[in-house]
Amino acid sequence: MPDIHIHREHELGLSGAREVATGWAEKAERKLDMSCRYEEGEAEDVLHFSRAGAQGTLRVNAERFELQATLGFLLGSFKDQIEQEIGRQLDELIGQQRAA
């Protein structure tokens, strides 16, 4: 079972959601030293991310984002802070995409 589960509804469509997801991946790679791999699908994309002590997926479709992550022992004690920060980042990126 994932330690972190974040679900966000949106009205961006798949192309707008892809921009949010790739923006989040760029931030995660740059700021958190994550390794990210993005797989585009017809109706849903999947962003796989990992680093020492954490791994997960961000599923992206025309209506929602669903992030699931499993944290290692050391990062597990920071679960609440990590979950809040990821949620804040997604909300910020969704808001920026809406405004564009």
Backbone bond lengths (Angstrom), bond angles and torsions (degrees), N, CA, C in turn:
res aa  C-N    CA-C-N  psi(-1)  N-CA   C-N-CA  omega(-1)  CA-C   N-CA-C  phi
1 M - - - 1.453 - - 1.536 108.90 -
2 P 1.333 117.00 135.34 1.469 119.09 -179.06 1.523 111.65 -68.63
3 D 1.326 115.25 148.32 1.456 120.62 176.91 1.522 111.05 -78.21
4 I 1.334 115.90 -31.38 1.460 121.31 -178.46 1.517 108.30 -123.17
5 H 1.323 115.57 131.83 1.453 121.47 175.99 1.521 106.89 -137.63
6 I 1.325 116.35 115.94 1.459 122.26 -179.58 1.517 107.87 -122.98
7 H 1.318 115.67 131.17 1.462 122.38 -178.07 1.523 107.69 -127.38
8 R 1.323 116.70 127.08 1.460 121.36 178.22 1.527 109.52 -133.33
9 E 1.328 116.39 124.83 1.456 121.97 172.04 1.528 107.79 -82.25
10 H 1.341 116.65 151.85 1.457 119.85 177.51 1.524 109.39 -153.57
11 E 1.317 115.99 171.31 1.464 122.68 178.35 1.524 109.97 -126.25
12 L 1.315 117.43 35.27 1.456 122.87 -174.50 1.522 113.53 -89.34
13 G 1.312 117.43 -14.66 1.458 120.42 -171.21 1.523 109.13 74.71
14 L 1.318 115.93 171.64 1.459 119.42 -175.60 1.528 111.99 -67.78
15 S 1.318 118.51 -40.40 1.468 119.27 -177.65 1.524 111.21 -66.38
16 G 1.330 117.93 -41.00 1.463 120.48 176.71 1.519 111.71 -66.35
17 A 1.326 116.15 -38.94 1.463 120.52 178.57 1.525 110.78 -65.30
18 R 1.324 116.60 -36.64 1.472 120.01 177.12 1.526 110.36 -61.60
19 E 1.322 116.95 -41.02 1.459 120.02 178.88 1.527 111.37 -62.74
20 V 1.326 116.69 -40.98 1.471 120.81 176.86 1.525 109.91 -62.69
21 A 1.333 116.85 -47.82 1.468 121.08 -177.04 1.521 111.71 -63.27
22 T 1.328 117.18 -43.44 1.465 118.52 179.70 1.523 110.88 -69.90
23 G 1.330 117.71 -32.29 1.469 120.61 174.07 1.516 111.45 -64.39
24 W 1.328 116.35 -41.66 1.466 119.96 177.81 1.524 110.17 -64.73
25 A 1.332 116.73 -41.55 1.468 120.62 179.73 1.528 110.84 -61.83
26 E 1.321 117.20 -42.80 1.471 120.50 178.57 1.524 111.11 -60.30
27 K 1.343 116.57 -43.49 1.470 120.21 177.50 1.524 111.06 -63.87
28 A 1.324 116.58 -42.93 1.463 120.86 -178.62 1.529 111.10 -63.46
29 E 1.322 116.28 -40.22 1.465 119.49 178.58 1.522 110.92 -66.89
30 R 1.314 116.18 -43.39 1.460 121.04 -175.68 1.537 112.66 -74.62
31 K 1.316 117.03 -46.74 1.466 120.16 -172.56 1.520 113.97 -91.81
32 L 1.326 117.06 -28.22 1.469 119.99 -173.58 1.527 113.21 -114.89
33 D 1.319 116.93 4.00 1.456 122.04 -179.56 1.531 111.96 57.47
34 M 1.341 115.99 36.46 1.460 121.69 177.74 1.520 109.74 -82.08
35 S 1.303 115.29 150.03 1.452 122.19 169.38 1.526 105.71 -100.92
36 C 1.328 117.11 123.98 1.460 121.15 -176.09 1.526 110.98 -122.01
37 R 1.321 114.39 142.98 1.471 121.55 176.55 1.522 107.10 -135.75
38 Y 1.334 116.10 122.56 1.460 122.22 -175.11 1.528 110.06 -106.35
39 E 1.326 116.44 127.53 1.463 122.29 178.48 1.520 109.19 -117.55
40 E 1.330 116.95 115.25 1.456 120.79 177.71 1.512 110.33 -84.99
41 G 1.331 115.95 139.77 1.457 122.34 174.67 1.520 109.11 -125.84
42 E 1.315 116.80 176.83 1.466 120.02 179.44 1.519 111.67 -68.23
43 A 1.304 117.22 -46.12 1.463 121.16 -176.62 1.525 112.88 -113.72
44 E 1.333 117.55 -16.67 1.463 120.93 -177.56 1.522 109.47 -149.84
45 D 1.321 114.96 139.48 1.460 122.04 174.95 1.515 108.44 -109.15
46 V 1.322 116.41 157.35 1.464 121.04 176.67 1.524 108.35 -132.16
47 L 1.315 114.96 125.57 1.450 122.16 173.74 1.527 107.15 -102.78
48 H 1.327 116.44 118.59 1.464 121.85 176.75 1.527 106.63 -97.44
49 F 1.321 116.93 133.38 1.461 119.83 178.45 1.521 109.94 -136.18
50 S 1.333 115.04 149.35 1.466 119.22 179.40 1.523 110.08 -160.31
51 R 1.290 113.98 158.30 1.458 124.66 172.12 1.521 105.84 -165.06
52 A 1.294 116.81 173.81 1.461 118.94 178.66 1.536 108.70 -58.11
53 G 1.310 116.41 122.20 1.454 121.35 176.57 1.517 116.13 89.17
54 A 1.319 118.45 1.50 1.467 119.72 179.30 1.521 110.23 -158.24
55 Q 1.324 115.03 144.23 1.458 120.95 174.09 1.516 108.43 -156.73
56 G 1.334 115.33 153.04 1.451 117.78 179.54 1.501 112.98 179.11
57 T 1.338 114.22 -170.29 1.452 121.82 179.91 1.525 109.95 -136.64
58 L 1.321 114.30 150.74 1.454 122.18 170.32 1.522 105.88 -121.47
59 R 1.327 116.18 111.09 1.467 121.34 178.29 1.525 107.76 -91.42
60 V 1.322 115.42 133.94 1.453 122.31 -172.48 1.522 108.96 -128.24
61 N 1.335 117.19 126.49 1.460 119.39 171.08 1.533 108.86 -140.18
62 A 1.301 117.04 -172.44 1.464 121.41 -172.88 1.526 113.18 -68.30
63 E 1.334 118.71 -14.48 1.460 121.39 -176.93 1.520 115.77 -119.67
64 R 1.339 117.33 -19.68 1.476 117.24 -173.49 1.527 112.63 -157.05
65 F 1.328 112.24 161.69 1.461 123.04 170.87 1.517 106.25 -114.98
66 E 1.316 117.06 139.98 1.462 120.68 175.18 1.525 108.48 -137.40
67 L 1.311 115.50 111.21 1.457 121.74 -179.43 1.514 109.44 -105.31
68 Q 1.316 116.12 131.44 1.459 122.30 173.74 1.515 107.62 -130.05
69 A 1.317 115.95 131.89 1.459 120.43 -179.46 1.519 110.15 -139.97
70 T 1.311 114.36 145.93 1.455 121.81 174.58 1.517 107.30 -113.07
71 L 1.310 115.62 130.12 1.463 121.66 -178.43 1.515 110.40 -105.63
72 G 1.313 115.55 143.55 1.454 120.86 174.21 1.514 110.75 -73.72
73 F 1.296 115.22 177.47 1.464 121.77 -175.40 1.529 112.47 -55.69
74 L 1.316 117.51 -48.68 1.466 120.24 -176.23 1.518 112.62 -67.28
75 L 1.319 117.85 -42.82 1.464 120.02 179.37 1.522 112.64 -76.05
76 G 1.325 116.92 -20.88 1.456 120.98 -179.35 1.511 113.70 -56.87
77 S 1.319 117.41 -32.36 1.470 119.98 -179.95 1.526 111.97 -71.61
78 F 1.343 117.38 -12.95 1.460 121.92 178.24 1.529 111.83 -107.05
79 K 1.325 116.69 17.70 1.457 122.62 -174.81 1.522 112.49 -50.93
80 D 1.315 118.25 -50.54 1.465 120.88 -175.71 1.523 111.79 -62.31
81 Q 1.323 117.45 -43.62 1.464 121.14 179.59 1.528 110.90 -65.91
82 I 1.329 116.94 -41.54 1.462 121.47 179.94 1.530 109.91 -64.55
83 E 1.317 116.65 -44.89 1.460 121.20 -179.89 1.527 110.94 -62.22
84 Q 1.322 117.15 -43.45 1.461 120.97 178.29 1.521 111.48 -63.03
85 E 1.327 117.70 -42.94 1.461 121.23 -178.72 1.531 111.63 -67.02
86 I 1.311 118.05 -42.84 1.463 120.68 177.85 1.527 110.02 -62.89
87 G 1.316 116.87 -44.94 1.466 120.75 177.60 1.515 111.81 -59.73
88 R 1.323 117.22 -41.88 1.457 121.79 178.88 1.524 110.50 -63.37
89 Q 1.332 116.41 -44.37 1.460 120.47 179.75 1.527 111.56 -62.01
90 L 1.330 117.33 -45.14 1.464 120.40 178.66 1.528 110.82 -62.55
91 D 1.322 116.90 -44.47 1.462 120.30 179.32 1.528 110.95 -60.58
92 E 1.314 116.45 -41.60 1.465 121.36 179.28 1.532 110.84 -64.11
93 L 1.319 117.22 -46.10 1.462 120.90 -179.92 1.531 111.81 -66.67
94 I 1.320 117.45 -37.89 1.469 121.10 176.83 1.534 109.13 -63.64
95 G 1.318 116.94 -44.71 1.466 121.22 177.90 1.518 112.73 -60.96
96 Q 1.321 117.12 -41.29 1.462 120.67 177.96 1.521 111.26 -64.56
97 Q 1.324 116.44 -39.54 1.473 120.45 -179.65 1.521 110.13 -68.43
98 R 1.327 117.85 -37.57 1.472 120.99 177.46 1.524 110.73 -62.40
99 A 1.325 115.44 -39.41 1.464 121.15 -177.15 1.531 112.46 -73.42
100 A 1.325 116.63 -21.20 1.486 120.22 -176.33 1.516 112.40 -72.48
